[in-house]
Amino acid sequence: MTSRLIPVEIIILPTPAEVGRVAAAKIASIVADKPTAVIGLATGSSPQGIYQDLQRRIAAGEISFAQARGFALDEYVGIPLDHPESYASVIARDVVGPLGFDASRVRVPDGRATDIEFAAKEYDAAIRAAGGIDVQILGIGANGHIGFNEPTSSFASRTRIKTLAPSTREANARFFDSLDQVPTHCMTQGLGTILEARQLVLVAQGSTKAAAVAAAVEGPLSSFVPGSALQLHQHATVVVDEAAAADLQLGDYYRYTYEHKPEWQRFE
């Protein structure tokens, strides 16, 4: 068995609202230091608290995303661009508008491209041309996926087309009228692409994520748990609520280290 590395900062908080607030504080600190920061944008329910708290900070005049750039983590393949659940639509509706991004500075993988392989390579090239991602926002699936990197994904993988696991399609069916409407394929940043971001911020809420969180941050490195790739990153922060932290063996230690974090290391 591969030894676990855990260079990851793990923050356990009482509620989902606190998860969003603290993770948003991390993002805000990066944007405050670098207004032109490149942000890796995730969709789904997990990061919604982050975006809501960032809206509050923008309204208070603390930060601005007007000069920032954004790259979405993934997109469905074959879904119409104007479909309300295409990630192009979701990013425009939930992130670009509310956070005041310049829409021309935000990219989403082209899941409608006739040459998906070329489009995937071009997406990675665009990230590199932008100077790389300063901070990547992530959620984690119940099966341990990050982005749409399903179990058995290579840690060296680049942006590419992937087949969605049945469990992932079932989890995402709540956003569609039926399971049959959920696409079977996606384009996703690869684990190798994600690991090139300068900082990673992963959030998880609820008991259904507890096993995946524990496997990702305390288990061995394994392609069966794509989230365990975070252990290879020097600046990864995992922010979870008590329910998502339920299976962590070292939960008390993580609470203690966060409570006693030196002032100079704090970002909120």
C-alpha positions as CSV (number, residue, x, y, z in Angstrom):
1,M,0.0,0.0,0.0
2,T,1.3,3.5,-0.9
3,S,2.0,5.6,2.2
4,R,-0.1,8.6,2.7
5,L,1.4,12.0,2.5
6,I,-1.2,14.5,3.8
7,P,0.5,17.8,3.1
8,V,-3.1,19.1,3.0
9,E,-4.6,21.7,5.4
10,I,-7.9,20.3,6.7
11,I,-10.4,22.7,8.3
12,I,-13.4,21.3,10.0
13,L,-16.3,23.8,10.7
14,P,-19.7,23.4,12.3
15,T,-22.0,24.2,9.4
16,P,-22.1,24.4,5.6
17,A,-22.4,28.2,5.8
18,E,-19.1,28.4,7.7
19,V,-17.5,26.2,5.1
20,G,-18.6,28.6,2.4
21,R,-17.4,31.6,4.4
22,V,-14.0,30.3,5.2
23,A,-13.3,28.9,1.8
24,A,-14.4,32.3,0.3
25,A,-12.0,34.0,2.6
26,K,-9.2,32.0,1.1
27,I,-10.2,32.9,-2.4
28,A,-10.7,36.5,-1.4
29,S,-7.2,36.8,0.1
30,I,-5.7,35.6,-3.2
31,V,-7.7,38.0,-5.3
32,A,-7.0,40.9,-2.9
33,D,-3.3,40.2,-3.3
34,K,-3.6,39.7,-7.1
35,P,-6.6,41.3,-8.7
36,T,-5.7,39.7,-12.1
37,A,-5.7,36.2,-10.5
38,V,-6.8,33.2,-12.6
39,I,-9.5,31.3,-10.8
40,G,-10.5,27.7,-11.5
41,L,-14.3,27.6,-11.3
42,A,-16.3,24.6,-10.1
43,T,-20.0,24.0,-10.5
44,G,-22.5,21.9,-8.6
45,S,-23.9,22.4,-5.1
46,S,-20.6,22.2,-3.1
47,P,-19.1,25.6,-4.1
48,Q,-22.4,27.6,-3.9
49,G,-21.6,28.8,-0.4
50,I,-18.3,30.1,-1.6
51,Y,-19.9,32.1,-4.4
52,Q,-22.6,33.5,-2.1
53,D,-20.1,34.7,0.4
54,L,-17.9,36.2,-2.3
55,Q,-20.9,38.2,-3.4
56,R,-21.2,39.6,0.1
57,R,-17.6,40.6,0.1
58,I,-18.0,42.3,-3.3
59,A,-21.0,44.2,-2.1
60,A,-18.9,45.3,0.9
61,G,-16.2,46.6,-1.4
62,E,-13.6,44.1,-0.1
63,I,-12.7,42.6,-3.5
64,S,-13.4,42.8,-7.2
65,F,-13.2,40.1,-9.9
66,A,-13.4,42.7,-12.7
67,Q,-9.8,42.0,-13.7
68,A,-9.7,38.3,-12.8
69,R,-9.8,35.5,-15.3
70,G,-11.7,32.2,-14.9
71,F,-11.5,28.7,-16.3
72,A,-14.3,26.2,-15.6
73,L,-13.4,22.8,-14.4
74,D,-15.6,20.8,-16.7
75,E,-18.5,20.7,-19.2
76,Y,-20.9,18.1,-20.4
77,V,-20.4,16.8,-24.0
78,G,-23.2,17.1,-26.5
79,I,-25.5,19.2,-24.4
80,P,-26.7,22.4,-26.2
81,L,-24.8,25.6,-25.2
82,D,-28.0,27.3,-24.1
83,H,-29.3,24.4,-22.0
84,P,-29.9,25.7,-18.5
85,E,-27.7,22.9,-17.0
86,S,-24.8,23.2,-19.4
87,Y,-21.9,24.4,-17.3
88,A,-21.5,27.4,-19.7
89,S,-25.0,28.5,-18.6
90,V,-24.4,27.7,-15.0
91,I,-21.1,29.6,-14.8
92,A,-22.6,32.6,-16.6
93,R,-25.7,32.5,-14.3
94,D,-24.1,31.7,-10.9
95,V,-20.6,33.1,-11.2
96,V,-19.8,35.5,-14.0
97,G,-22.8,37.8,-13.4
98,P,-23.0,37.7,-9.6
99,L,-19.3,38.1,-9.1
100,G,-18.8,40.7,-11.8
101,F,-16.4,38.8,-14.0
102,D,-15.8,40.1,-17.5
103,A,-17.5,37.4,-19.5
104,S,-14.8,37.6,-22.2
105,R,-12.2,36.6,-19.6
106,V,-14.0,33.4,-18.5
107,R,-13.5,30.1,-20.5
108,V,-15.5,26.9,-20.3
109,P,-14.5,23.6,-22.1
110,D,-16.2,23.3,-25.5
111,G,-18.3,20.2,-25.1
112,R,-19.9,20.8,-28.5
113,A,-16.6,20.8,-30.5
114,T,-16.5,18.5,-33.5
115,D,-12.9,17.6,-32.6
116,I,-13.0,17.0,-28.8
117,E,-9.4,15.9,-28.5
118,F,-8.2,19.1,-30.2
119,A,-10.5,21.2,-28.0
120,A,-9.2,19.6,-24.9
121,K,-5.6,20.3,-25.8
122,E,-6.5,23.8,-26.7
123,Y,-8.1,24.3,-23.3
124,D,-4.9,23.3,-21.5
125,A,-2.9,25.6,-23.8
126,A,-5.3,28.5,-22.9
127,I,-4.7,27.9,-19.2
128,R,-0.9,27.9,-19.8
129,A,-1.2,31.1,-21.9
130,A,-3.0,32.8,-19.1
131,G,-0.1,32.1,-16.7
132,G,-1.7,29.1,-15.0
133,I,-4.4,28.9,-12.4
134,D,-3.7,30.7,-9.2
135,V,-6.4,28.9,-7.2
136,Q,-8.7,26.0,-8.2
137,I,-12.0,25.6,-6.5
138,L,-13.1,21.9,-6.1
139,G,-15.8,19.8,-4.8
140,I,-15.6,16.0,-4.4
141,G,-18.1,13.3,-5.4
142,A,-19.3,10.5,-3.2
143,N,-17.0,8.1,-5.2
144,G,-14.0,10.4,-4.7
145,H,-14.1,12.2,-8.1
146,I,-12.8,15.7,-8.5
147,G,-13.8,17.6,-11.6
148,F,-15.2,14.7,-13.6
149,N,-12.1,12.6,-13.1
150,E,-13.8,9.3,-12.1
151,P,-12.1,6.5,-10.3
152,T,-9.1,5.0,-12.2
153,S,-8.2,8.4,-13.7
154,S,-4.5,8.9,-14.1
155,F,-2.8,11.4,-11.8
156,A,-1.0,12.7,-14.9
157,S,-4.2,13.1,-17.0
158,R,-4.8,16.3,-18.9
159,T,-8.1,17.9,-20.1
160,R,-10.0,15.2,-22.0
161,I,-13.3,13.5,-22.6
162,K,-14.5,11.1,-19.9
163,T,-17.4,8.8,-19.5
164,L,-19.5,9.7,-16.4
165,A,-19.9,6.9,-13.8
166,P,-23.5,5.8,-13.3
167,S,-23.4,7.1,-9.7
168,T,-22.3,10.5,-10.9
169,R,-25.1,10.7,-13.5
170,E,-27.6,9.6,-10.7
171,A,-26.2,12.3,-8.4
172,N,-26.6,15.0,-11.1
173,A,-30.1,13.8,-12.2
174,R,-31.5,16.3,-9.7
175,F,-30.5,19.1,-12.0
176,F,-32.5,17.5,-15.0
177,D,-36.0,16.4,-15.5
178,S,-34.9,12.7,-15.6
179,L,-31.8,10.5,-15.5
180,D,-32.1,9.9,-19.2
181,Q,-31.4,13.6,-19.8
182,V,-28.1,13.5,-18.0
183,P,-25.3,13.3,-20.5
184,T,-23.1,10.2,-20.5
185,H,-19.8,12.1,-21.3
186,C,-18.0,15.2,-20.3
187,M,-14.9,17.2,-20.9
188,T,-12.9,17.7,-17.7
189,Q,-9.6,19.2,-16.6
190,G,-7.4,16.2,-15.8
191,L,-5.8,15.5,-12.5
192,G,-2.5,16.6,-13.9
193,T,-4.0,19.9,-15.0
194,I,-5.6,20.5,-11.6
195,L,-2.4,19.8,-9.8
196,E,-0.6,22.5,-11.7
197,A,-2.8,25.2,-10.0
198,R,-0.8,27.1,-7.5
199,Q,-3.4,26.5,-4.8
200,L,-6.3,24.2,-4.4
201,V,-9.4,24.8,-2.3
202,L,-11.8,21.8,-1.9
203,V,-15.1,22.0,0.0
204,A,-17.4,19.2,1.1
205,Q,-20.6,19.2,3.1
206,G,-22.9,16.5,4.3
207,S,-22.6,12.9,5.5
208,T,-22.7,11.5,1.9
209,K,-19.2,13.0,1.3
210,A,-17.7,11.7,4.6
211,A,-16.2,8.5,3.2
212,A,-14.8,10.2,0.1
213,V,-13.2,13.0,2.2
214,A,-11.5,10.5,4.5
215,A,-10.3,8.4,1.6
216,A,-8.9,11.4,-0.2
217,V,-7.0,13.0,2.6
218,E,-6.2,10.1,5.0
219,G,-6.1,7.1,2.6
220,P,-3.3,5.9,0.4
221,L,-2.7,7.5,-3.0
222,S,-4.9,5.6,-5.4
223,S,-6.4,6.2,-8.8
224,F,-9.5,4.6,-7.3
225,V,-9.8,7.8,-5.3
226,P,-9.0,10.7,-7.6
227,G,-9.3,13.1,-4.7
228,S,-6.3,11.5,-3.1
229,A,-4.2,13.4,-5.7
230,L,-4.5,16.4,-3.4
231,Q,-1.9,14.8,-1.2
232,L,0.6,15.5,-4.0
233,H,0.0,19.2,-3.9
234,Q,2.0,21.6,-1.7
235,H,-0.8,24.1,-1.2
236,A,-4.1,22.3,-0.9
237,T,-6.8,23.4,1.6
238,V,-9.8,21.1,2.4
239,V,-12.7,22.8,4.1
240,V,-15.5,20.5,5.4
241,D,-18.5,20.6,7.8
242,E,-18.8,18.2,10.7
243,A,-21.0,15.8,8.8
244,A,-18.4,15.5,6.0
245,A,-15.6,15.1,8.6
246,A,-17.3,12.2,10.4
247,D,-15.0,9.5,9.0
248,L,-11.7,11.3,9.6
249,Q,-9.4,9.5,12.0
250,L,-7.5,12.6,12.9
251,G,-10.5,14.9,13.2
252,D,-9.6,16.2,16.7
253,Y,-6.0,16.9,15.5
254,Y,-7.3,19.0,12.5
255,R,-9.6,20.9,14.8
256,Y,-6.7,21.6,17.2
257,T,-4.3,22.7,14.5
258,Y,-6.9,25.1,13.0
259,E,-7.8,26.5,16.4
260,H,-4.1,27.1,17.2
261,K,-3.1,28.3,13.7
262,P,-0.5,31.1,13.9
263,E,-1.9,34.6,13.1
264,W,0.5,35.0,10.2
265,Q,-0.9,31.9,8.6
266,R,-4.5,32.9,8.8
267,F,-6.4,34.1,5.8
268,E,-9.8,35.0,7.4
